[in-house]
Amino acid sequence: MMLDMRDHGNLIGLRDIVRSGRIGEVQTVAFSAQHPLLWGTRPSWYFEPGMHGGTLNDIAIHALDFLPWVTGLEIEKVEAARTWNAKATGAPHFNDCGQFLLRLSNGGGVFGDVSYLAPDKCGYAIPNYWRITVHGTKGFAETSYGASGVSLADDESTEPERIAPTPTVPGGYLTDFLADVAGFAKPDGRATGSCLRATRQALDLELAAQQK
């Protein structure tokens, strides 16, 4: 599975900071992953009933994969989930907006927005494309796909500092896949088990939204 969030330099840098303990124990994670809908450009099957699989299933799976990797915490429970139709008026069944709330294994919380409301032509370049903010008991860290590194402030900081980005690892997900096939999966790498777990959690999240 092309779960490539772990390969992005900013996300690697965010993980290093969080795992170092500088911001203390993680208590809240908030992220926005607004995507462009691209109506009329995406393949038509995307908007056919029963084909897409749901907005939470489609986008949130990336968060479900990287959240434990960044925080060192497991996703314990889906507290709330909701999807609705807003922009894809030509396909009323297609719920293009999605939000959810998760509980982490230490009692902390996660709020995510994975809607298809980003502007079509520059959607992947807007500042809140995969913007992730982590607050701990001693500070906060934040980054996004387009940021020039990671913003960091702890209780001793007088202003946020910018940590230079870590090098991106192109194709890291493929390297992990091949290592798993060969029987040399890294302890915290993407492997069959972690991919199946993220897939199950994404489907449970989508189901939770449909049952509201």
C-alpha positions as CSV (number, residue, x, y, z in Angstrom):
1,M,0.0,0.0,0.0
2,M,1.3,3.4,-0.9
3,L,1.2,4.8,2.7
4,D,3.9,7.4,2.0
5,M,3.3,9.9,4.8
6,R,6.2,8.4,6.8
7,D,8.6,9.2,3.9
8,H,8.1,13.0,3.9
9,G,11.0,14.9,5.5
10,N,8.7,17.1,7.6
11,L,6.9,14.2,9.0
12,I,10.1,12.4,9.8
13,G,11.3,15.6,11.6
14,L,8.0,15.9,13.5
15,R,8.3,12.3,14.7
16,D,11.9,12.8,15.8
17,I,10.8,15.8,17.9
18,V,7.7,14.1,19.4
19,R,9.6,10.9,20.2
20,S,12.4,12.9,21.8
21,G,10.1,13.9,24.6
22,R,10.7,17.6,24.2
23,I,7.0,18.5,24.0
24,G,6.2,16.0,26.8
25,E,3.5,13.4,26.6
26,V,1.2,13.8,23.6
27,Q,-2.3,14.9,24.5
28,T,-3.9,16.3,21.3
29,V,-3.3,15.9,17.6
30,A,-5.2,18.1,15.1
31,F,-4.7,17.8,11.4
32,S,-6.3,19.1,8.2
33,A,-5.9,17.1,5.0
34,Q,-8.2,19.0,2.7
35,H,-8.0,17.6,-0.9
36,P,-9.2,19.1,-4.2
37,L,-12.4,17.4,-5.5
38,L,-11.4,17.7,-9.2
39,W,-14.9,17.1,-10.4
40,G,-14.7,16.4,-14.1
41,T,-11.0,15.5,-14.0
42,R,-10.9,12.5,-11.7
43,P,-12.0,9.2,-13.4
44,S,-15.8,8.9,-13.5
45,W,-15.8,5.7,-11.5
46,Y,-14.6,7.7,-8.5
47,F,-18.1,9.1,-8.2
48,E,-20.1,5.9,-9.0
49,P,-22.0,4.4,-6.1
50,G,-20.1,1.6,-4.3
51,M,-16.7,2.4,-6.0
52,H,-14.9,5.0,-4.0
53,G,-15.2,3.4,-0.6
54,G,-15.8,6.6,1.4
55,T,-13.9,9.8,2.1
56,L,-12.7,8.7,5.5
57,N,-11.6,5.3,4.1
58,D,-9.8,7.0,1.2
59,I,-7.9,9.8,3.0
60,A,-7.9,9.1,6.7
61,I,-6.1,5.7,6.3
62,H,-2.9,7.8,5.8
63,A,-3.4,9.4,9.2
64,L,-4.2,6.1,10.8
65,D,-0.9,4.8,9.6
66,F,1.3,7.7,10.6
67,L,-0.3,8.6,13.9
68,P,1.0,5.7,15.9
69,W,4.4,6.0,14.1
70,V,4.7,9.7,15.1
71,T,3.3,9.5,18.6
72,G,4.2,6.1,19.8
73,L,0.6,5.7,20.8
74,E,-2.1,3.3,19.5
75,I,-5.5,4.4,18.3
76,E,-7.8,3.1,21.0
77,K,-11.3,4.2,20.0
78,V,-13.4,6.1,17.4
79,E,-15.2,8.7,19.5
80,A,-17.1,10.3,16.6
81,A,-17.2,10.4,12.8
82,R,-19.3,12.2,10.3
83,T,-19.4,12.6,6.5
84,W,-21.7,14.7,4.3
85,N,-22.2,15.9,0.7
86,A,-21.2,19.5,0.0
87,K,-19.3,20.2,-3.2
88,A,-20.0,17.1,-5.3
89,T,-23.5,18.1,-6.0
90,G,-23.5,16.1,-9.2
91,A,-23.2,12.9,-7.1
92,P,-25.5,13.4,-4.0
93,H,-24.5,10.0,-2.6
94,F,-20.8,11.0,-2.5
95,N,-20.0,12.4,0.9
96,D,-17.1,14.6,0.1
97,C,-16.7,16.1,3.6
98,G,-15.4,14.0,6.5
99,Q,-14.3,14.7,10.1
100,F,-13.6,12.5,13.0
101,L,-12.5,12.3,16.6
102,L,-10.2,9.5,18.0
103,R,-9.0,8.5,21.4
104,L,-5.4,7.5,21.8
105,S,-4.1,4.8,24.1
106,N,-3.0,7.3,26.8
107,G,-6.3,9.0,26.8
108,G,-5.3,11.8,24.5
109,G,-7.4,12.9,21.5
110,V,-7.1,13.3,17.8
111,F,-9.3,15.6,15.5
112,G,-9.0,15.2,11.8
113,D,-10.6,16.9,8.8
114,V,-10.2,15.0,5.5
115,S,-12.7,16.8,3.3
116,Y,-12.5,17.4,-0.5
117,L,-12.9,21.2,-0.2
118,A,-9.5,22.4,-1.2
119,P,-9.4,24.7,-4.3
120,D,-9.2,22.5,-7.4
121,K,-6.2,24.2,-9.1
122,C,-3.9,24.8,-6.1
123,G,-5.4,22.3,-3.6
124,Y,-2.2,20.5,-2.9
125,A,-0.2,23.7,-2.4
126,I,-2.4,25.3,0.3
127,P,-0.9,25.6,3.8
128,N,-3.3,23.2,5.4
129,Y,-2.6,20.3,3.1
130,W,-1.6,17.7,5.7
131,R,-1.0,20.3,8.4
132,I,-0.4,18.4,11.6
133,T,-0.3,20.0,15.1
134,V,0.8,18.0,18.1
135,H,0.4,19.4,21.6
136,G,2.1,17.7,24.6
137,T,2.3,18.4,28.3
138,K,5.5,20.5,27.7
139,G,4.9,22.2,24.3
140,F,3.8,21.8,20.7
141,A,5.2,20.9,17.3
142,E,3.6,21.5,13.9
143,T,4.4,21.0,10.2
144,S,2.7,20.4,6.9
145,Y,3.6,19.0,3.5
146,G,4.5,22.4,2.2
147,A,6.2,23.8,5.3
148,S,9.9,24.6,5.4
149,G,10.5,22.4,8.4
150,V,8.9,21.9,11.8
151,S,7.7,24.6,14.1
152,L,8.5,23.9,17.8
153,A,8.0,25.6,21.1
154,D,8.2,24.2,24.6
155,D,7.6,25.7,28.0
156,E,11.0,27.4,28.0
157,S,10.6,29.0,24.6
158,T,10.0,32.7,24.2
159,E,8.9,32.2,20.6
160,P,8.5,29.2,18.3
161,E,11.6,28.0,16.5
162,R,11.9,26.4,13.1
163,I,13.6,23.1,12.8
164,A,15.1,22.4,9.4
165,P,13.4,19.6,7.4
166,T,14.7,16.1,7.5
167,P,15.5,14.6,4.1
168,T,12.6,13.0,2.4
169,V,12.9,9.3,1.6
170,P,11.4,8.7,-1.9
171,G,9.8,5.3,-2.2
172,G,10.3,4.4,1.4
173,Y,7.0,2.6,1.4
174,L,8.3,0.3,-1.4
175,T,11.5,-0.4,0.5
176,D,9.5,-1.4,3.6
177,F,7.3,-3.6,1.4
178,L,10.2,-5.4,-0.1
179,A,11.9,-5.8,3.3
180,D,8.7,-7.4,4.6
181,V,8.4,-9.8,1.7
182,A,12.1,-10.8,2.3
183,G,11.4,-11.3,5.9
184,F,13.4,-8.4,7.2
185,A,10.7,-6.0,8.2
186,K,11.8,-3.1,10.5
187,P,10.2,-3.1,14.0
188,D,8.4,0.2,13.3
189,G,8.3,-0.1,9.5
190,R,5.3,-0.6,7.3
191,A,4.5,-4.3,7.0
192,T,1.6,-6.5,6.3
193,G,0.4,-6.3,9.9
194,S,0.5,-2.5,10.1
195,C,-1.2,-2.1,6.7
196,L,-4.0,-4.4,7.6
197,R,-4.5,-2.7,10.9
198,A,-4.7,0.7,9.3
199,T,-7.1,-0.7,6.7
200,R,-9.4,-2.2,9.4
201,Q,-9.4,1.1,11.3
202,A,-10.2,3.1,8.2
203,L,-13.1,0.8,7.4
204,D,-14.3,1.0,11.1
205,L,-14.1,4.8,10.9
206,E,-16.2,4.9,7.7
207,L,-18.7,2.6,9.2
208,A,-19.0,4.8,12.3
209,A,-19.8,7.8,10.1
210,Q,-22.5,5.8,8.1
211,Q,-24.2,4.6,11.3
212,K,-24.9,8.2,12.5
